[in-house]
Amino acid sequence: MKDGMVNMTGAGATSNKRIWIYPKIIIGNLYRYRSWVSYILLITLFATPFIKFNGEQLVLLDVLQRKFIIFGVHFMPQDFYLFVLALLSFMVFIVLFTAVFGRVWCGWACPQTIFMEMVFRKIEYFIEGDARQQKELNTAAMSGLKFFKKTVKHTLFVLISFLIANVFLAYFISSDTLIKIITEPVAEHVSGFLSILIFTAAFYLVFARLRELVCTVICPYGRLQEVLLDRKSLVVAYDYRRGEPRGHIQKDTLEVAGDCVDCGLCVQVCPTGIDIRQGTQMECINCTACIDACDMVMEKTHRPLRLIGFKSEEDISDRTAFHFSKRVYAYALVLVVLFTTLTTLLITRSDIGATILRASGTIYQLREDGTVSNLYNAELINKTSGPINFSINMPDKETRIQYINRINKIKKGESVELTFFLIRPQRYTNEYKSGITLGIVSGGKVISKAKTTFIAPPNL
């Protein structure tokens, strides 16, 4: 496919029967780079939930307990708007990244690909052999050796899936809770133990059976390429102008019409089973395995490298230099606006979330000393990683506070509720309802502000 950017038919689309893929592994420069990137990401993934910062887990997304910690910063349900803004920023970033570089995320950073290609696939090759040996083993009749290899392989798959399930849950229930589930009797943590088993089964199913179907069928990201990619996008592509017409090298000559010798190695190494020479397809995860394979062949046949490489359609068809499209600049502008807004909100975010409301069903009270009082309920939430001592600062000298229950300390990650009267002289009230701003003071400085209303009969 030369004229279109994305071939939505995909590999094996003409048959409903699944064709099991046995990709070859060719260790080229890009494979080595991808391996190092994968190892760094794996270490980060496994270590992050067990790293403590200011006494808290570095990253925690505990939905049930409404406790969210990102790099030591506490986020409460009241900060949901920040989560929405961050999610929008991430989605725009993915759109921008895909419009420029295609599906590189899938091939180099997606956990599914990293675990499949850098962990499970390597175990499979170590136990069952290369692609040819695996295919022969699977088609052979059951024997003692086959039974032994399959048992060892799937046992390791289950154990690794169990490990992944534990780490995955640590992000959502906290590593401390996970350690309790593991070390304490099962009867005390039945639901937690069942969750580990369910996720273990799910991960085993993904990496032992579903495999590339997660990328080609289940994940919607690949299908977005049709609308996100254009002729200027850099993707793993075959230079058909240089490679065609393809043909095998003859024994009596090294010359062929095109540089592609039609060895088929780029297809044999593809983990999703596509032929990159048919054009960019939604199944392509930009893993660059075909680049390493083709470069190896080009080097052996004394031809220039990168017959397959990161190229744009414009580069291949028109031989024009790479440049960003107007759409990319538009995405970048939106991302800058979103990121700037999010950063500003995070920097100006107060340490205490304060909500102060007049007590429902109450009106003002006139007092004998000529003052007017309103009853308030307040909820203060500590968003920091330590306890906070606080006091409530009045907006002016004439306003004073009378506590019904006084609390001046909030533990980390907790909230307190206060009830108090605000009292003002009636002679200073010129309207029935007026706005009032109270300051939450800690360590001699205002760390949060809360707005509410004060009602009183006007002093006419």
Helices and strands as residue ranges (DSSP letters): H 29-47, G 48-50, E 52-53, E 56-57, E 59-62, E 67-70, E 73-75, G 77-79, H 80-101, H 104-108, H 111-115, I 116-120, H 121-128, H 131-139, H 144-173, H 175-183, G 186-189, H 190-205, I 206-210, H 213-213, I 214-218, G 222-224, H 225-228, E 235-238, H 240-243, H 265-268, G 276-278, H 289-300, E 308-311, H 313-318, H 326-347, E 352-358, E 365-366, E 371-382, E 388-389, E 391-393, E 400-405, E 409-410, E 415-425, G 426-428, E 433-442, E 445-455
